[in-house]
Amino acid sequence: MDSSEKIHKVVQLFDIKKYKKNLHPIVLLFLPQVAISLYVVLDRTLLGLLGSYSDVGIYEQGQKIN
């Protein structure tokens, strides 16, 4: 088996056409998780930009109670 045959087998193994049908459902599951993570991280940041430090402190303590 020469090197071109080995390369061809590797390319066939990682052929995107095989995985394309599964890519859409995976993206549909992944995007909401990204949105939730951004919301959790940015809620205190935006409150800090729009309000005061005491507002952020009260909000954060309320989140810890939940």
N, C-alpha and C positions, 0 to 999 in steps of 0.2 A: 504494500500500500504506500503510495507516494504522498508527498505533502499536499498536493492539490486535492486528492481524495479525502484526506483528513479535514482539510478546510471546508470542503463541500459538506461533509457530515456535520460539522459544527454549525455551519450556516443553516442546515436543515433542522437541527435541534432547536435553534433559537429563531425559527421563522415566525415573523410577526403575524402572518396570516392565520396561523393556528390559534393565537392568543387574542385575536381581534374581537371575536365574539364574546369573550369574557371581560374585555376591557371596559365596556360601557357599564355593566352592573357594578364592577369594582369602583369605578369613578363615582357612581351614584351613592355608594356607601361611604366613600372617602370624603366627599365634599361637605356633607353636613358635619362631620367630625371636625373638619378644619374650621368651619364657621363657628361652631360651639367653642372651640379652643380660642379663637380670636376674640369672641365675645367675653369670655372669662378673663382674658388677659387685658383687654382694652377697656373694660367697664370702669375700673378704678382710675386708669390713666386719663380717660376722657372726663371723668368726674373731677379729677385733680386739675385739669386744664380749665374746666368751666366753673368750678367751685373753689372752696378753700380747703386747707388741710383738715380743718375740723369736720367738714362735710365728708371727706374721704375716710376719716377715722370713724365717724358714726356709721357710715355705710359698711366699712370693713367689719366692725364689731357686730353689726346686724347679720352679715353673711356668715360669721363664725357661729352665731346662735343657730342658724338653720342647719 
